[in-house]
């Protein structure tokens, strides 16, 4: 089956690759921001940091040494599968490397990406957590063309309640494709169980050119109720809710999306 091969590719993809790291903090500050991560229940620590959120990117770096997840589902608005996988490894201080892959309904193929993350703000010192992430996302596993995506992530925890937000800008080197995203999540933690909401809206910026004019969506929206249960090194999560999708020159399609996944942390 074509889908089964895509699902297998998603879950085995992403050995952590080196990418250029952004410097912005001094070495002594880096050690204060994130120390050596140690926890006897790493999946709970990763879930509490927002590492398993399907849509929103966490604003914390280094909650655990390494975490990974894979998920699969279906979106009736896109009329296609939802397949995602990611692995992130804490390197030192506020720095980590991340590799991920997601199925693109626009191109009907898996799109891998690699990037570097740096935590610039921490709640204990600045009132909020803040991170900057830069990815290079290719068109496929065998293609070198792609786009650069920049994430600004902010988050704050209010005892058992956490709120996270992302502002994202993506553009290919030729300038044919430009898009923005807003992502927002909020969840409440009760021991090993987290429940909340997670959302993402993606929109085209300006006029798209070339192949992107017909393949890139003008609007791509997902939101849903989220539940995560973590214990030891493993976590299970699921999300379901409304979705919307629109290609250039086509009608807006509304539907429902649902996914489930498995995560691990060490």
C-alpha positions in Angstrom: 0.0 0.0 0.0 1.2 3.5 -0.8 0.1 4.9 2.5 1.8 2.2 4.5 5.1 3.0 2.8 4.6 6.7 3.5 3.8 6.0 7.2 6.9 3.8 7.5 9.0 6.6 5.9 7.6 9.1 8.4 8.4 7.1 11.5 11.9 6.1 10.5 12.8 9.5 9.1 14.9 12.1 10.8 18.3 11.2 12.2 19.5 14.4 13.8 21.7 16.3 11.3 24.0 19.2 11.9 22.7 22.6 10.9 24.0 26.1 11.5 23.2 27.2 15.1 22.2 30.8 15.9 24.3 32.4 18.6 22.6 35.0 20.8 23.6 34.3 24.4 26.9 34.1 26.3 28.2 30.8 27.5 27.6 31.6 31.1 24.0 32.6 30.4 23.5 29.4 28.4 24.4 27.3 31.3 21.8 29.1 33.5 19.1 28.8 30.9 19.2 25.1 30.5 21.3 22.8 32.7 21.9 19.1 32.2 18.4 17.6 31.8 17.7 14.9 34.3 14.4 13.3 35.2 13.2 9.9 36.2 10.0 10.3 34.2 11.3 11.9 30.9 8.1 11.5 28.9 6.1 13.5 31.5 8.8 16.2 31.4 8.6 16.3 27.6 4.8 16.4 27.6 4.7 19.2 30.2 7.1 21.3 28.0 4.8 20.8 25.0 7.2 18.6 23.1 4.4 16.3 21.7 2.1 19.0 20.5 1.1 18.1 16.9 0.8 21.7 15.7 2.5 24.2 18.1 6.3 24.2 18.6 7.4 24.4 22.2 9.2 27.5 23.6 11.5 25.3 25.8 14.7 23.6 24.8 16.3 20.7 26.8 13.4 19.5 28.9 14.9 16.0 28.2 18.1 14.9 26.4 16.2 13.6 23.4 12.6 13.0 22.4 10.8 11.7 19.4 7.3 11.1 18.2 5.3 9.8 15.2 1.6 10.4 14.4 -0.9 9.4 11.8 -4.5 10.4 11.0 -6.8 11.8 8.4 -8.2 15.2 7.4 -11.4 15.3 5.5 -10.8 18.9 4.4 -7.5 18.0 2.7 -9.0 14.6 1.7 -5.7 13.0 2.6 -3.7 11.5 5.4 -1.9 13.3 8.3 1.6 11.8 8.8 4.2 13.5 11.0 7.4 12.4 12.8 10.1 14.4 14.6 13.2 13.8 16.8 15.0 16.5 18.8 18.3 16.2 20.6 19.5 18.7 23.3 23.1 19.7 22.4 24.3 22.1 25.1 23.0 25.0 27.1 20.1 26.6 25.2 20.8 24.7 21.9 19.2 21.7 20.3 18.9 20.1 16.8 15.7 18.9 15.3 14.8 16.7 12.3 11.2 16.1 11.2 9.1 14.9 8.3 5.5 15.5 7.4 3.3 14.4 4.6 2.3 17.2 2.2 -1.1 16.9 0.6 0.0 19.7 -1.8 2.8 17.5 -3.4 1.6 14.0 -2.2 5.0 13.2 -0.7 6.9 13.3 2.5 8.7 16.6 3.2 11.7 16.3 5.6 13.2 19.3 7.4 16.2 19.9 9.6 16.9 22.8 11.9 18.5 24.4 14.9 16.7 25.7 18.0 17.9 28.1 20.6 16.1 29.2 23.8 16.6 32.9 24.3 14.2 33.5 27.2 13.3 31.5 30.2 10.3 32.1 32.5 12.4 32.1 35.7 14.4 35.1 34.5 12.3 36.8 31.9 8.7 36.0 32.8 8.2 33.9 29.6 9.9 31.2 27.7 11.1 32.1 24.3 12.8 30.2 21.5 14.0 30.9 17.9 14.0 28.0 15.4 15.2 27.9 11.8 14.3 25.0 9.5 15.2 24.0 6.0 12.3 22.0 4.5 12.9 20.2 1.3 10.3 19.2 -1.3 11.1 15.5 -0.8 13.7 13.0 0.3 15.5 13.2 -3.1 15.0 16.9 -3.9 17.3 19.7 -2.8 14.8 22.5 -3.5 12.8 23.7 -0.5 12.0 26.6 1.8 13.4 28.2 4.9 11.0 28.4 7.8 11.6 30.7 10.9 9.7 30.1 14.1 9.4 32.5 17.0 7.9 30.6 20.0 6.7 32.1 23.3 5.2 30.3 26.2 4.3 30.7 29.9 3.2 28.3 32.6 0.7 29.2 35.3 1.1 26.4 37.7 -0.7 23.5 36.0 -1.8 25.5 33.0 0.5 26.2 30.0 0.0 28.5 27.1 2.2 28.5 23.9 2.2 30.5 20.7 4.2 30.5 17.4 4.6 33.1 14.7 6.1 31.5 11.5 7.4 32.8 8.2 8.4 30.6 5.3 9.9 31.4 1.9 11.8 29.5 -0.8 15.1 31.0 -2.0 13.7 32.1 -5.3 10.8 34.0 -3.7 8.1 32.0 -5.6 6.4 30.9 -2.4 5.8 32.9 0.8 3.6 31.9 3.7 2.9 32.8 7.3 1.5 30.7 10.2 0.1 31.4 13.6 -0.1 28.5 16.1 -1.6 28.5 19.5 -2.0 25.8 22.2 -3.1 25.7 25.9 -3.2 22.7 28.1 -3.7 21.7 31.7 -1.5 19.0 33.4 -2.8 16.7 36.1 -0.1 14.3 37.0 0.7 12.2 33.9 -2.4 13.4 32.0 -2.5 16.6 29.9 -5.7 17.9 28.2 -6.1 21.0 26.1 -6.4 22.6 22.7 -3.9 22.9 19.8 -4.3 24.9 16.6 -2.6 26.2 13.5 -3.6 28.5 10.6 -1.4 28.8 7.6 -1.9 31.5 4.9 -0.2 32.5 1.7 1.5 35.9 1.6 1.3 37.9 -1.6 1.1 36.3 -5.0 2.6 32.8 -5.4 4.6 32.1 -8.6 5.6 29.1 -10.6 4.6 25.6 -9.3 3.6 27.1 -5.9 0.8 29.1 -7.6 -1.2 25.8 -8.1 0.1 23.5 -5.3 0.4 25.8 -2.3 -2.8 26.4 -0.3 -4.2 29.9 0.2 -5.5 28.8 3.6 -4.8 25.8 5.8 -6.4 25.5 9.2 -6.5 22.9 11.9 -7.6 23.0 15.5 -8.6 20.3 18.0 -9.0 19.0 21.5 -5.8 17.3 22.7 -5.1 14.6 25.3 -1.7 13.2 26.2 -0.8 10.5 28.7 2.8 10.0 29.6 4.6 7.5 31.8 8.3 6.5 32.1 9.9 7.1 28.7 6.7 6.7 26.6 3.7 8.9 25.8 0.4 8.5 23.9 -1.5 11.5 22.4 -4.5 12.1 20.3 -6.1 15.2 18.8 -9.4 15.8 16.9 -11.3 18.9 15.7 -12.3 21.1 12.8 -10.2 21.9 9.7 -10.3 24.0 6.6 -8.3 24.0 3.3 -8.3 26.1 0.2 -6.1 26.1 -2.9 -5.7 29.1 -5.2 -8.8 29.5 -7.4 -10.7 26.7 -5.5 -13.5 26.8 -3.0 -12.9 26.6 0.7 -13.3 23.1 2.0 -14.3 22.5 5.7 -13.9 19.2 7.4 -12.7 17.3 10.5 -9.2 16.1 11.3 -8.2 13.4 13.7 -4.8 11.9 14.6 -3.1 9.8 17.2 0.6 9.3 18.0 3.3 7.7 20.1 6.2 9.6 21.7 9.3 8.7 23.6 11.9 10.7 25.7 15.2 9.9 27.3 
